[in-house]
Amino acid sequence: MDKEIKLAAVGDNCMDVYDRTGEAYPGGNPVNVAVYTLRLGGKASYTGVVGTDQYGSLMRAAVASKGVDVSHLKTAPGATAVSHVEIANGNRVFGDYEEGVMAGFRLTPEDIDFLCSHDLVVTGLWGMIAGDLPALRARGVPVAFDFADKRTDPTLDLAIPYVDYAFFSYDGADGETLRTFLRSMQARGPKVAVATRGEAGSMAYDGSQFYEYGIVPCRVVDTMGAGDSYIAGFLFGLLRGKSIPDCMALGAQSSSVTLQYSGAW
């Protein structure tokens, strides 16, 4: 019998608001990974903060309805974070980001205890917890971090020495440029550095070997959440003891499900 997977997602959430249609979908990198982990058959919690507005209530209810543990989702006076989005040829195009109450999000010692009761912690660039990663590392819990496409962001320098599994979005790079980049990132601390490459699939480096994997062909409706679902699939495989190629295959399969509907989930 497979062991139960218990993932802690922590950091940003936001409402993805499609300005042209007026549609609004709950999302945010760690939130998405938590929801997709449930879809894969694992368990997950989400630690973060929402505002006292209508979007905050919607976010809490939506995440809880997926089976995610929201016992450490706080509510603070103010507005829930919002990302403005448009769809161009099936691809999401992000506009303004309104951080709202996420700007003041900080972990408490009790939050850190809670996170460390899980098999793995996943967060990202806008999650506001880069400064807490040394404390998580000291407790021995593995950390996965999504650096998105921000390859020179100051948060990268702060976080990467304390990250076990680093994820990047790196569309359009030729193979050798990407290998050089992944090699340099893995050398700074992570056990594995992974780049998702859109239609070109993904590449990973573990310090001794490069791995490449393609995509699972599907009808693309909306790319929102595709990268996050790849991360969820990869980490789910990892926690099940799968090889890196198998984890990449699970990531691609998970991503293909998300691509076929509107919104992250």
Secondary structure, DSSP 8 states (H G I E B T S, - for coil): -----EEEEES--EEEEETTTTEEEEE-HHHHHHHHHHHHT-EEEEEEEEESSHHHHHHHHHHHHTT-B-TTEEEESS---EEEEEEETTEEEEEEEE-GGGGG----HHHHHHHTTSSEEEEETTSS-GGGHHHHHHTT--EEEE-TT-TT-HHHHHHGGG-SEEEEE-TT--HHHHHHHHHHHHTTS-SEEEEE-GGG-EEEE-SS-EEEE-------S--TTHHHHHHHHHHHHHHTT--HHHHHHHHHHHHHHHTTSSS--
